[in-house]
Amino acid sequence: MTSTVTNVAIDCANAYRLARFWSEVTGHPLHPEDVPGDEETEVMLPGGPVLHFNEVPEPKTVKNRLHLCLRPDTSREAEVERLLGLGASLVADRRKLDGWGWVVLADPEGNEFCVLLAESERAALSS
């Protein structure tokens, strides 16, 4: 017997607002029935688990033990700039002088996530 991951649940203070941010990040839509004020909302990722946002009364207090890692279509640098423009904040810069590494950002509610190198960047560094 096995289990299938159907969603990644993210606790938050404002489910609709945070889901809208992640919809912009991923370029994928909210669930068609989600509206402002909903206590639970979802971003529909094709072929993968759904990002499920659930309002909870307590605020975030410590570093996430589980986080999302993003691999951009363009470049790591361009994606970091785009995400900062959407409202993300810089948490840690793990880029290395040789081009490898990642950048740790936080969404508008402080949930950490990483921006990795694009596949094309990885290939260029590996050759």
HUSUL-V958672 format. One record per backbone hydrogen bond with DSSP energy under -0.5 kcal/mol. CO is the residue of the C=O (numbers start at 1). NH is the residue of the N-H. If there is no record, write none. Layout:
CO|NH, CO|NH
This chain:
4|6, 6|50, 7|9, 8|52, 9|11, 10|54, 12|56, 14|18, 15|19, 16|20, 17|21, 18|22, 19|23, 20|24, 21|25, 22|26, 23|27, 23|28, 29|44, 31|34, 35|38, 38|16, 39|55, 41|53, 42|31, 42|44, 43|45, 43|51, 45|48, 50|8, 50|52, 51|43, 51|53, 52|10, 52|54, 53|41, 54|12, 68|114, 70|72, 70|116, 75|79, 76|80, 77|81, 78|82, 79|83, 80|84, 81|85, 82|86, 83|87, 83|88, 84|87, 89|106, 92|94, 92|104, 96|99, 100|96, 102|94, 103|105, 103|115, 104|91, 104|92, 105|113, 106|89, 107|110, 110|112, 111|107, 112|68, 113|105, 114|70, 114|116, 115|103, 116|72, 118|122, 119|123, 120|124, 121|125, 122|126, 123|127
